[in-house]
Amino acid sequence: MNNALSLAPSSALRVCCFDDIDQYRWSAEGLQLDFTPLARKISARQLIVNLPGCDIVVERTFPRLIDAKLMPGRTAIVLSMSDESTLQINGVDLDSDTLVLGYDRAIFVGRETTPIWFACVVFKHDMRDRGWPAAAKGFDIFTLSRPAHHRLRALVQEVATFASRSPDDIQKPEVARGIDESLLAAVDEALADSVSIFGARSAHTERFLAVVKGIDEIISENPANPIYSGDLARALGVSVRTIHTAVLQYRGMSLHRYLRLKRLWQVRQRLLSGNISVKACALAYGFWHLSDFSRSYRTLFGELPSQTLALAH
């Protein structure tokens, strides 16, 4: 098992590699990202460029469910860096010509079913005064013209390549300022004739997103207790059917599978903290069928619960 490896000494550039889910970290300071993995063994790569006006992350990801929140006063864009994308954000499947834009405290939920390459640029200021489209629902998704999207993608790749080859030069104020301005101009151009995909979103769709966020908040507030469908329905004031429909739309799986996935991830985190037996931990999170629990755990994480417990510090 390898830990995250920093391959570049520059304070403006870091390259990190992760081959184990327990070591993975998200490195853009202006964007909080929580995740639930869909696999333990991963091959994730991050190139992070820190500039005075923005942070750029180019990442090869892994199958996971994600929850993101933008920090106050920040603006972020997300775009695919390849012609194939399996990323879904706020219930919308992104294709190769879409751009995600969010401002100040915006949130989104997402799903990645296969590894993809994407770029995230987090600007350190609120950019709405540049005339970019409003994102009234937090993060919004826009369809771009293919040439404009490809030019923006190519520019991000050029910045990443330049930073890798010239880590000392990228720390020079005049160089960093020039890169900031180039990125802003490229986003200006890309968004000039964009079309919002969210324009036709229904009230039901917005309600389902609120339900999914409510589920995740309840689970995060009760990390030591299993949460079941009836509990969620009562807490959120909606039917189990509504919860099931919302999870299916935004997480791409049944409510039962989603809650089971969350509980397995909670078990893993508890086992890694030690001072508990596998049986006691499984029962505490509602896994009464121990052989079925072991099979499910091994399928998801590639090891037995006892092997995880052996890793506890």
N, C-alpha and C positions, 0 to 999 in steps of 0.2 A: 504494500500500500504506500503510495507516495503522497506526501502533503502537497499543498499548493506551493509551486515553485516560482519565485520571482526571477525572471531571466534577464531583466534589464535594470541597471543600477540607477538610472536617471530618476530624479524626483518628479519629472514631468511625464515619465513613461514607465508603465509596468506591464509585463506580460506574465500571466498566471495560467497554470495548467492544473486541472483537477481530474483525477481518475477514480475518486471515491466520493460519494454523496456527503459523507460526514465531514469532509474537508472543504466543501464548496462554500464560497463567499461571494456576495455581490458587491461590486466595488465602486459604484457611482454614488457619491455622497448625497447628491441632491434628490435621489429617488430611492425610497425605501422599497425593498422587494422581499416578500416572503414567498415561500414555495412549499409545495407538497410533491415529493418525487414520485414518479411512476416507475422508477428503476433505481437500484443502488449503484451498480457499476456504470460509470459515465466516462465520457471523453470530452470534457468541456475546456474551452480555451477562451481567455480574455486578453484583449489588448486595451489598456486604459491610457488615454492621453489627457493630462490635466493642464488646461490652459487658463489664463486669467479670466476669460469670459465664459468658458464652458468646459465641461468634462465630456469626453468621447469614449464610449465603450463599444468595441467591436467584439462580438462573442459568438462562439459556436456553442449552442445550448444542448439540452438533453430533455427527454420526455418528462414533463412536470405540469403541475397546476400552479399558477402564479397569481399573486395579489400585489399590486403596486400602488404606492402613494407618493405624490410629488410634494416636496418640501415647500414651505411658504416662500413666495417671491421667485419661484423658479418656473421655467418653461422647458418642456421636453418634446423631442420628436423621436419616433421609432420607425425604422424602415427595414425592409428585407434587403439582405446583401447578396441574394441569389435569385434565380428565376423561379424557384420553387419555394413555397412557404406552407407550413402546416400550423401556423400560429393563428389562434383565434383570440380576439380581444373584445370584451363586452358583448359576446354572443355573435360577433361578426368574423367570418373567415377572411383573413387577409390574403390578398394575392400579391404578385410581384410589383404592382403599380400603385399600392396604397401607402399612405403615410399617416401615422398616428401623431396627433398633436394634443398637448395638454398644458394647462396653466395652473399655477398657484393652488396647491393642496388637492389637485385632481386625483381621482382614484380609478383603477380599472382592474378587472379580473381577466385572466387569460388561460389558455391551454395550448400546450405544445405536445403533439403526439409523436414526433420524430425529431432528431437533431436538425437544427437549422442554423444558418448564419444570419445575424441581424446586427444593426447598429442602433445605438441609443445616444443622442446628443442632449445633454442637460445644460441649458443656458442658465447662467447665474443671476439673471434678471427676468422680470416680467416683460415679455416681448409683444404684448398686445398693441403697444403704440407704434409698431411697424406696419400696422394695417393687415396683419395676418387674420384669417377667419376666426370668429369667436368659437369657443368650444363650451357652449352653455351647459352641457351635461358632464363637465369634467374633461376627460379625454374624448376627443372626437376623431373620426377616421375619414380620410379624404382620398378620393381617387385622383391620381395625377396623370398627366400625359406621359406616355412611355419615355419620350426623349428627356423630359424634365426629370423624371425619376431616375433614369440612368445617369444623367449628369450629376445629380446629387449623390447617388451611390458611388460613382467614380471619384468624386471629390473626397468623400469620406475615406475611400480606399487609398487615395493619394496621400492624404494626411497621415493615415496609419503607416504607410510605407515610408514616408519622409521621417516620421518620428522614430521608426525602427532603425533606419539607416543613419539618422543624424540626431541622436538623443541630446547632444549638447546644444545644437543649433535651435532646437525647438524651445529651449528655455530662454532664448534671447527675446526681450520684450517686443522688438520690432517684428520678429518672425511670428511670435504668438499672436500679436495684434492683427497681422496680415491674414493668418489662418482664420481667426475669428470673423473677420470681415468677409472673407471668401465664403465661409459657411453661411453667414447671414444672407449674403446675396443669392446663394444657391437656393436657400429655403424661400426667400422672397419670390424668386422665379418659379419654383415648383408649386407654390401655393397660389400664384397669381390667377390661374384658371382652373383651380381644383373644384371638385364637387363633393359635398359632404354625403357620406353613406348613411349617416344617422337621420337624414331629413325625413325619412318615411318610418322611423321607429314609432311603434305604437305605445299607448299607455301601459298595455300589458307587458311589453318588453322592458320598460323602465321599472315596472313593479317587480318583475322577476329578478332584475339586477339587484334591487334593494333586498329581496328575499335572500339571495345568495350571499350578499354582504352581511346580512343579519345572521345567517347560519355560521359564517366564519367568525364573526365577532363572539357569538355564544360559545363556540368551540375554544377560541383562544382565551376567553375569560374563565374557562373551566378545564385547564390542561390536565388535571389529575382525575377527571371524572368522565366516563363515557357519556356521549349524548346520543339520544335515540330520536326517531322520527316524531313520536308523540310529544316528547319534550319540546322539540323545535316548533311544532305546530302551535302548541299552547303559548310558548314564549313569543312567537311572532304574530299570533292572532290570525293565522291563515290555515287552510286545510292541508293535510298531508299531500293531497293530489297537487295542490299549487306548488308546494315545496319540490315535489318530484319533477314537475314540469320545468321549474326554474333551474334546478340542478342539471337536468338533461340538456337544456338549451345552453347553459353557460359553462358547464363542466364536462359535457359530452359523455355522461354515464348516468346510471340509475342512482337514485337517492341512497339505496341500500349499499351499492358498491362504493359511493363517495364517502359515506359515514364509516364504512369498514376500512377504507383506505386511510382515512384520518386517524382512526383508532390504532391501526397497525403502526403508523408513523409515531403516534404518542407512545406506544409500547416500546418502540425502538429507542426513542429519546430517554424513556424511563430506564430501560435496561442499561444504557450507556452511562447512567449516573450511578449504577451499582447499588449494593445493599438491599437486594431483593431477589427472590428466586424467580425463575421463568414462570412456574405455575402460578405463583401469587400475582405476578404482574399480568399474566394473561387473564386470570379471573377478575382482577380489578378493573380491566377494561372490557369486560363482558364476553370474553372468548372462553366459553365453558367447554366447547368441544376441542380438547387440547391437540389431538392429532390433526384436525382440520386447521386449527390455528397455526401449527408448525408448518403445514404444507403451504398455506397462504403466505406466511411470513417468508419462507424460503423462496417462493415464487417471486415475491416482490423485491427482496433484498439480496437474494443469492447466497444466503447463509442461514443456518439454524439460529433460533433465539439464543441458545446456549453459547454459540460462537460470538454473538454480539455482546452477551454478558461478560464474556472473557476479555473483551476489549475495554471494559469499564475502568475508569481511573480511580 
